[in-house]
Amino acid sequence: MGDQEEGPAGFARARHAAFLELMSCELPDGYATQEVNHLTLAYFAVAGLSLLRELDRVNKDQIAKWILSFQVHPEENDVLDNGQFYGFCGSRTTKFPSNLVKDPCHNGSHLASTYSALATLKIVGYDVLNLDSNVLLLSMKKLQQPDGSFMPTHIGAETDLRFVYCADWSGMDKEKAKEYILNCQSYDGGFGMVPGSESHGGGTFCAVAALYLMGFIQVDLASNLRESAAIDVQLLLEWCLQRQAADGGFQGRRNKPSDTCYAFWIGGVLKMIGAYHLIEHGALRGFLLTCQTCYGGFSKFPDDELPDIYHSYYGLAALSLLGEEEVEPLCAELGIIAAAL
């Protein structure tokens, strides 16, 4: 693939498009253990192609039809207050009964998979108003816990900031959710996945994006630095800026190496609070380009030989935040290109 033209200053756009097109059709066998996350993996491939303005490489109608096949609908005699969540399953296998799960309804709906499904449907141009949002939102409310957090499934699982972010704010107790999020802010300004845990780039993004979508964070830095802000934005700002390392990349936690995905997770936080202009843009772009592979796609660390679909998407998402001219602008808080909204 070395004869393909590269974009400005080494951005291998054509290789990335070819890699993501391939991944949208068939995943390597190394992804077999992630079969339960099939919808999320599809989101990375399709969303990545949308960032490259290459959605014409896939059949958008076929993708929408495939995603809709994962939706769980209530049976004719079901009532919406039966405790079940009617969202989207993550894969084919989660639609079938398992001896390991005590759920007589065989309903494998998962909050993260539902987010991935809705985001991908929006990206490919499907009219999400065709979905029965009433069933989805009413059943999702049952996933919220007394402390404001969310379980991802109705049969019980861990609760943390990921699922607060994935929930639709119009279907939750926003004040309770805000209280839970605030309890996750650590002494250093970042957010742990659960209250009392170490600050983490992914958890910090989920916290800030959820607050942003619920209207508790303003769009400009000056407003966010006022004392009336919902969170300690000054501490958050310092923590985020300290995550940019000497190599230009971002680390997800203290004393960790720079990692492609955190250029988006932490960059997205800074974008939302109006502070993205404070980072070293050129250094970050240089770091991201060293994470490109000769096969297309991005790796986790610089100069790794093989790409993966997760870091490939977030590498492109980070370049979008930087304003890369060959990458479509991204709505950071939703994980969807702005043109699809």
Disulfide bonds with the S-S distance in Angstrom:
none
